[in-house]
Amino acid sequence: MASCSKPVPIKEGPVRVSDPFSSYNHIQITELYEDGTAVGALTVHPDSLNPYGIVHGGCLATLADTVGGSGVLAATGRPCVTVNYAFNFLRPAKGENRHIFCRAQPEKLGQTLCVYHLVLTDDNGVEVANGNFTFYLTQEPSAPPADS
């Protein structure tokens, strides 16, 4: 699934639910596509940094998990939980960056499990981390809305 198809509008509702954890951690979903690709960003704040002045690895993993899970929901209409992930920290995400961006691409959208590859970049487009996440679908798809 290398290419994206047409964008899915981000609507209030199941894809863009009120998520206090993401808001608290300065994470926002910015793009969703019908093939399950998702893009999001972490706005770097002083509370995003570790004692060495770089973005904390937990913030990067949280960004990836949030963006990937949003892609799963957009593609399948079903909520999910993370089953497993392998994450590579490639270089420091320095604190002078204003944002860290994440792109989540589906590798498998199954009946029960979805596998995603995620890439995180800094303001200059430099890859700072990447990984693979496996999500478990927790409910049956929602019925399509009735035509008005």
Stockholm file with secondary structure:
# STOCKHOLM 1.0

chainA/1-148         MASCSKPVPIKEGPVRVSDPFSSYNHIQITELYEDGTAVGALTVHPDSLNPYGIVHGGCLATLADTVGGSGVLAATGRPCVTVNYAFNFLRPAKGENRHIFCRAQPEKLGQTLCVYHLVLTDDNGVEVANGNFTFYLTQEPSAPPADS
#=GR chainA/1-148 SS CCSCCSEECCCBTTTBCCCHHHHHTTEEEEEEETTSCEEEEEECCGGGBCTTSBBCHHHHHHHHHHHHHHHHHHHHSCCEEEEEEEEEECSCCBTTCSEEEEEEEEEEECSSEEEEEEEEECTTSCEEEEEEEEEEECSCCCCCCCCC
#=GC SS_cons         CCSCCSEECCCBTTTBCCCHHHHHTTEEEEEEETTSCEEEEEECCGGGBCTTSBBCHHHHHHHHHHHHHHHHHHHHSCCEEEEEEEEEECSCCBTTCSEEEEEEEEEEECSSEEEEEEEEECTTSCEEEEEEEEEEECSCCCCCCCCC
//
